Amino acid sequence: MKKLLAAVVALVVIAVVAAGGIVYLSREEATVPIEQGYGPDPTLPEPNPTWIPTVHVAEAEPWPQGVVPTAADGLTVNEFAGGLDHPRWLHVLPNGDVLVAESNAPPKPDEGFSIRGFFIDFFQSQAGAEVPSANRISLLRDGDGDGIAETKTVFLSGLNSPFGMALVGGTLYVANADAIVAFPYQEGATEITAPAEKIVDLPAGRNHHWTKDVIASRDVTKLYVTVGSNSNVGENGMDEEEGRAAVHEVDLASRQMRLFASGLRNPNGLSWNPDSGALWVAVNERDEIGSDLVPDYMTSVKDGGFYGWPYSYFGQHVDERVEPPRPDLVAEAIKPDYALGPHTASLGLTFNTGDRFGPRFRNGAFVGQHGSWNRKPRSGYKVIFVPFSNGSPSGPPQDILTGFLGEDDVAHGRPVGVAIDRSGALLVADDVGNRIWRVVPAQ
């Protein structure tokens, strides 16, 4: 029976794709302009769930020869490195070398057939997201300072869906899908062959969200690590969410881990605010209640803070799908600082602490928006800049790098991790285009 159902679903999918080349299920679509989904007080209409969720995935194809993303006026972009294998996350070393995690989701446990899972896996493959994980970190070196990496070496291999990286003294910490591991590092090295040393285990298993970011504290005595939820809104049971949808703090001396902040559905980019000194994170919010909900966001993270998931969103807006409800936790839910648009899949976050971009971009945040699958029309698929003043967002977002969606509505790339290199340039990991882009002010 399951095989028959799978065959029927497959025929429906084939018919939908063949009908027009655009994957779009459900008639639901946005009614609120995307601009109103940004800022400290986004427009939040009533939920609009549908029996068949809106699925509107941009098919992925390689960048045409000679085509690059579109930089904003006054900026220019070039390919820093190409020929990578699903590059997701970036870390710039003190000597200017750039580490890139070439990674994807680990194998999922066999949980049997489900229509929802079948559709998600199929459409993710259309979007270029279902490639096997290379499980490595590569090192890129621009030896002559021309903005192009002349050297590319395998720095670490045999990892388990690596993502975040942090260097503390002579130790490089890597956030695998299931643990933080450590390696000895010497400046200038192009390869590490020493075995991994496990520091702490991280929630793994089902891994509905597998990416784990990591950042060192300002005094380098602790690590902070993100762990995404195991579901959309707790539909697998809250027992499956133990230690998830959270930021954890790891004490390096004792190797003890404690819950730092929770209720963050899928936190990713961690970055220190240069003005306030606060830790900020980008968070992917929930799906399947309409194209206008729920905005992804970035927020400062408070010790002990609860940010709503799954019981409420953007503060104390109750999600009626979650059973049993928890009005006690909803009452504690902290409203995020800044919405980043519904379904934009805002993953990368880095504050600009350099001077290369001038006063206009000083101390604001660059955000990599991987792009929507659950919204019509599409959202994200770009890199934006959010201005800050006195440690807080101070205006609407500005497009920095667009053009990842071609005129034919095909995704030639999807931006993920963002980082500032030693020269002050912005680096952008493109996991569908298999490139690292470099953005600087035009001469």
LINBELQUI-V29186 format. One record per helix or strand of 2 or more residues. SS is the DSSP state (H for helix, E for strand). FROM is the first residue (numbers start at 1). LEN is the number of residues. If there is no record, write none. Layout:
BEGIN
ss-><SS SS>
from-><FROM FROM>
len-><LEN LEN>
END
This chain:
BEGIN
ss-><H E H E E E E E E H E E E E E E E E H E E E E E E E H E E H E E E E E E>
from-><2 23 34 38 55 70 75 87 98 115 136 151 165 171 179 197 214 222 238 246 256 266 279 295 312 317 327 338 346 359 365 382 392 415 426 435>
len-><19 3 4 2 3 2 7 6 5 12 6 6 4 5 6 5 3 6 4 6 7 7 6 6 2 2 4 5 6 3 5 8 11 6 5 7>
END
